Amino acid sequence: MLNKIKEIFAPKAGNVKDAPVRDRLHLAAAALLVEAAATDAQYGAPQREVVERLCREQFALDADEAAELVRDAEAEIEGTNELYGFTRIVREAMPPEERVAIIEMLWEVVYADGTLHEYEASLLRRVCGLIYVTDQDSGTARKRVLEKMGL
C-alpha cells in the first residue's frame, strides 16, 4: 500500500533513473526530441514520425522499439516540466560529438514543419547550454539540417 502511495506522488522523470544506462540515455534523448516537437504546440503525427525515425536511425532500433521509446518519452515529458534531468543524463553519458548529434536531431525535429518558432529556438539554446554544446557546433548542426531538408 505504501509503495502505491509513493508511486502516485513520485515524479515520472524519476523513472528514468531506474533503467539501465543505455535505456536511460535513449529515453532522455527521446524525451528532449518530444519536448522540441511539442514546443510550438503543434505536436502531431508528422512530428511524432520524425522523432520515431530519428530514434530508429540514431539508436539502431526497429520500428516497434522506436514507437515504444517515443511513447515512454511522451509519458516522461507529460509528468515533468523540467529538462535538467534529461539533459544531465545526455551530458554525463555521451561524448561531445554524440551530444552534437543530439542537437542536430533536435534541429531536425523543430524544422519538421518547415519553420522555426521562437520557442523552439529558445529551447535549443537552453538544451545546448545544459549539455555543453557550443553555439558554433549548434550552428553547424543547424546548417547541416537545413541543407539536408532543402530549407
N, C-alpha and C positions, 0 to 999 in steps of 0.2 A: 504494500500500500504506500509506504513512504517513497519507494522508487517511482511509483506512478506520479505522485505529487511533485517530486523533483523533476521528472520529465516535462510536466506541464509548465514549470517555471524556468527551466533551463533554456538559454538562448539556443536557437537552432545552429548558429555558426559554431558552437562548441562541438557539434558532432564531427566537424572536420578534424579535430584533434585526435579522435579515436581511431581513425582509419590508418592503414599503412602509409608510409611516406609518399610513395608514388601515387596512390589513390588520393591522398590529401592534396598533392600538388596538382593533379588533374582537376580535382573538384574546385580548388581555389582558382585556378586559371579559368575554368569554365564559368565560375561564378562572376569573375571580372568581365568575361565576354557577355554574359547575360545582362549584367548591370549596364554595360556600354550599350547593348542593343535596346534596353528599356529606358535609357536616359531621356530620349526625346518623346517619351510617352506613346511611341508607335511600335511597340513590340508585338509582332505577329508572326505568321508563318514564314514570310520571306526572311526575316531576321533570324528566326529560330533555325531555319535551314542553313543559313550561313554559319551560325555558331556550331551546329552539328557537323557541317563539312569541315570546318577548321579543326574541330576536336578529332575528327577521324584522321585528317591529314597529319596534324602535329603529334598526336599521341598514338598513332597506329592502331586505331580502334575500328571495329566493324560497325555497321550502321546501327545495330541494336545497342551495342555498348555506348556509342556516342549519344543516341537518343536517351538512354538511361542516365548517362552522365549529365546531360543538359537538364533533364527533369530534376535530378538531385540538386543541381546548381540553382535552378529556379526556386526550389524549396528553401535552399540556404539563403538566397537573396531575400526571399519573402520574409524570412524570420529575423532579419537584421537590417539595420540602417547604417552600418559602418563597413568600410572597406579594409580597415587596418589588418584584421585577422587574415584575410585572403592575401593581401599584398605582402604581409610578413612571411607567409609560407612560401610564396613565389620568390621573394628576395633571399630567403635563407637557403632554399633548396636548389636554386638554379644559378648557373654561372652567368656572367654578364651577357654573353651572346644569346643565350636562351631567353633571358629577360627582354632583350631587344626583339626577339621573335614573338614574344607575347604582346609587346607593344604593336608590332606590325599586324598581328591578328586583331588587336583592338581597333586599329585604324581601318582594317577591312570591314569590321562589323559596323563601325559608325558611318562608313561610306556606303553601306549596303543599299541605302535608299537613294544614293547619288548626291546627297548634300550633307554638309556638316553643320549640326546645330550647335549653338554656343554652349549649351550644357554638356554636349558630348566633348567639345574641345576642352572645356574645364575639367571634365572627368579624366581625360587623357593626361592633362598636365599634372593633376593630383596623383594619378597612378604612377606616372614617370618618376615623380619625386619620391614616392613611397617605396618603389622597387629599385631606385638608384639608376635610372636610365637618363642619360643626359639629353638636353634639348636637341643637341646636334644629332644624336643617334635616333631620337624620336622623329626628327625632321627627315632624316634619310629614310627611315622606315615608311614614313608617310608618303614620300615621293615614290618609293617602290610600289606602294599600294595604288596610288593614283595612276601610275604608269600601267600597272598590271590590269587595272579596271578600265583604263581608257578615259579617265576623267581629267 
